[in-house]
Amino acid sequence: MGTYFVKDHAVPEPQAATQWFTYAGDHGIEISRAINIWEDAATDEGAKSRDIVERAGIHIESGVK
């Protein structure tokens, strides 16, 4: 699990998720793919998915140092 930021402010995961899934729907990303991206983005190995989620204005810090 990571820490979620919108406009440089920490937000609860449900708020960030709502923004992500709204963005995904508006941009034609299938829900199953959006779920996979969201879940992967919160992992240490999910750098590529975090880059995709950033397009929605959400920054995720996964805890990787």
Beta strands, then each sheet from edge to edge (+ up, - down):
strand 1: 3-6
strand 2: 9-11
strand 3: 58-61
sheet 1: 2+ 1- 3+
end
